[in-house]
Amino acid sequence: MQQEESLSDDFDENYDRFIDEAIATGCVWGLESDEGWALCPSVSNEEISVMPLWSQPEFAQQHCRDEWSGYRVIPISLEELLDDWLPGMHEDVLLIGVNWNSDLEGEEIEPLDLLEDIDRVASEED
């Protein structure tokens, strides 16, 4: 597994890597502060918020600067993400920013689409 390698400029590749590594480690990583989880407006619709998540803590850690300097890298178990977070985020009309690069660029995905993709890849590996 390509643990230490940084994320690429290919957003599809970063998305696939997020799913593969999340399944392999059973964990994803977000940024949280005393005010809550890190969110930013969607590129396609500023009315919708996006919560970035990463497949490795190092990828998340590089964003703990500037306006997110007070944030900490927090693990979220894959089971909790699939069972609670993604359905709840769908209801709250939030998107997921998947394995965003150092410029905070990458896929913005509907939570139930991510849930479906993770389930599909996990079942293929069984």
Residue pairs with C-beta under 8 A, 6 or more apart in sequence:
1 20
1 21
1 24
2 17
3 56
4 58
6 59
6 101
6 102
7 14
7 17
7 59
7 99
7 100
7 101
7 102
7 106
8 14
8 101
9 101
11 105
11 106
11 107
12 107
14 98
14 99
14 100
14 101
14 106
14 107
15 98
15 99
15 106
15 107
15 109
17 55
17 99
18 28
18 53
18 54
18 55
18 98
18 99
19 114
19 117
19 118
19 121
20 55
20 121
21 55
21 56
22 28
22 55
22 78
22 81
22 118
23 78
23 118
23 121
23 122
23 125
25 55
25 78
26 77
26 78
26 79
27 75
27 76
27 77
27 78
28 53
28 54
28 55
28 75
28 76
28 78
28 81
29 53
29 54
29 55
29 56
29 57
29 59
29 60
29 73
29 74
29 75
29 76
30 37
30 38
30 51
30 52
30 53
30 54
30 60
30 73
30 74
30 76
31 37
31 38
31 52
31 60
31 63
31 64
31 68
31 71
31 72
31 73
31 74
32 38
32 71
32 72
32 74
33 68
33 70
33 71
33 72
34 70
37 51
38 51
38 52
38 63
38 68
38 71
39 49
39 50
39 51
39 94
40 49
40 50
40 52
40 97
40 104
41 47
41 48
41 49
41 50
42 48
42 49
42 50
42 95
42 108
43 108
44 108
48 93
48 94
48 95
49 94
49 95
50 94
50 95
50 96
50 97
50 108
51 89
51 94
51 95
51 96
51 97
52 60
52 63
52 96
52 97
52 98
52 100
52 104
52 106
53 60
53 76
53 81
53 96
53 97
53 98
53 99
54 60
54 99
54 100
55 99
57 73
57 75
59 99
60 73
61 73
62 102
63 71
63 100
63 102
63 104
64 71
64 72
64 73
76 85
78 118
82 115
82 118
82 119
85 111
86 96
86 111
86 112
86 114
86 115
87 111
87 112
87 115
89 95
89 96
89 111
90 110
90 111
90 112
94 111
95 108
95 109
95 110
95 111
96 108
96 109
96 110
96 111
96 114
97 104
97 106
97 107
97 108
98 106
98 107
98 108
98 109
98 114
99 106
99 107
100 106
